[in-house]
Amino acid sequence: MSATQTSRPEPLVLIPGLNCTPALYAPQWPALAAGRLILVAENSADETIGAMAERLLAAAPERFALCGLSMGGYVAFEVMRRAPERVTRLALLDTTAKPPTPETNAPREQMIALAQKGAFDNVVTVLWQKLVAPDRLADEALRLAVRAMAEAVGPAGFIRQQRAIMGRSDARPVLATIAVPTLVLVGAKDAITPPEEAREIAAGIGPRARCLELPGCGHLSTLEAPDLVTRGLLDWLG
């Protein structure tokens, strides 16, 4: 877990998504890090969401704000299941509380098989088609940024992450127990965890949650709509 020093009492822990690194939050970092300790969770070394959550809790301060995108949201739910008293506020970006199913796991199995055969480059290409809004597919700078993160995670890390995602728990029972201010953010064109998933999360949490839908944005909201996400996170942090 990496860190930036600060004197503020409420640190912020960021959790990247599948095939992502701290660069996922690079556009938000300057605004969020002003006078604040920011930590980025390591989530490519474990094969279960529970182990990722335990690694985060072992490295994090006693109390912290928590933000996760996609798979990072799955880890955040597990943190809330295991140690809710340590989290001061929660941000769930482009994620779902639903458990995996045979139908959702099947393509993940296929991608694992490709990665094991040495075709990780093909995996990255296939994922790119789903990660961003259709009108951003021709954005070469964005594509290269996404590819660079995937290459940093590597095929072994990707396989561990996929196995963790495939074995995750149903987070819907956790929703009603969340008692901290929560931001639920989603891209309106997110094809992986669409807006209805975010609405379900916000409804399950209740009045403590604010749901924010970003127009024209896909799954990688922090990179596709950086200014809107930064504004949303700053409002959430107060």
Stockholm file with secondary structure:
# STOCKHOLM 1.0

chainA/1-238         MSATQTSRPEPLVLIPGLNCTPALYAPQWPALAAGRLILVAENSADETIGAMAERLLAAAPERFALCGLSMGGYVAFEVMRRAPERVTRLALLDTTAKPPTPETNAPREQMIALAQKGAFDNVVTVLWQKLVAPDRLADEALRLAVRAMAEAVGPAGFIRQQRAIMGRSDARPVLATIAVPTLVLVGAKDAITPPEEAREIAAGIGPRARCLELPGCGHLSTLEAPDLVTRGLLDWLG
#=GR chainA/1-238 SS CEEECCCCSSCEEEECCTTCCGGGGTTTHHHHTTTSCEEECCCSSCSSHHHHHHHHHHHSCSSEEEEEETHHHHHHHHHHHHCGGGEEEEEEESCCCSCCCHHHHHHHHHHHHHHHTTCHHHHHHHHHHHHSCGGGTTCHHHHHHHHHHHHHHHHHHHHHHHHHHHTCCCCHHHHTTCCSCEEEEEETTCSSSCHHHHHHHHHHHCTTEEEEEETTCCSCHHHHSHHHHHHHHHHHHC
#=GC SS_cons         CEEECCCCSSCEEEECCTTCCGGGGTTTHHHHTTTSCEEECCCSSCSSHHHHHHHHHHHSCSSEEEEEETHHHHHHHHHHHHCGGGEEEEEEESCCCSCCCHHHHHHHHHHHHHHHTTCHHHHHHHHHHHHSCGGGTTCHHHHHHHHHHHHHHHHHHHHHHHHHHHTCCCCHHHHTTCCSCEEEEEETTCSSSCHHHHHHHHHHHCTTEEEEEETTCCSCHHHHSHHHHHHHHHHHHC
//
